[in-house]
């Protein structure tokens, strides 16, 4: 079964801030039928965004959210309910200081397990999105491998294949290692150098065919995301969609 395609709305955050409804219409016109949400433009409520997404026939397949702990519990649950979205993903930004030690990573795993327990009680699934620091060695260990062993098995991974490569690891190897616990893959391209602009899919260094083969059917969604781009972002979003749809 082929994975479905979605766009992380953070990619077009500047356009969305200027014309939210019009940008959603362009996303749908390109051919995307689903999106992953992140942060809303200033002054926009989740309720307003949900209405505009529905009008554009764009399904929120996942939502990047804060950890639903403490005073964030209510807002996170309300956001997911308003969007009608069942997947909650901790965006993992900025880097937590606890990633600097093995004990710290285990403390993070405890927090993630608490967040997962609460979300599952309300019928939601919980996943983690990575950056490069989860794949940088700490005391001879990779933080992502510590998380794999410490986290509740129901927590899934949204592997950002670009940041894995930026950290010096082989994305295909990591995707194969994590297997069915990585049903979501962030797909972006570029030189895989921190601080350098990204590119439309197919114009950079990523070996997407190898990554998808390594997934062995575990990937349910491929989510296009470009943090920044050397070319027009909307054009890159369109080219990336066509690149993926033309792959066997």
Secondary structure, 3 states (H helix, E strand, C coil): CCCEEEEEHHHHHHHHHHCHHHHHHHHHHHCCCEEEECCCCCCCCHHHHHHHHHHCCCEEEEEEECCCCCCHHHHHHHHHHHHCCCEEEECCCCCCHHHHCHHHHHHHHHHHHHHHHHHHHCCCEEEEECCCHHHCEECCEEHHHHHHHHCCCCCEEEEEHHHHHHCCCCHHHHHHHHHHHCCEEEECEECCCCCCCEECCCCCCCCHHHHHHHHCCCCCEEEECCCCECCCHHHHHHHHHHHHHHCC
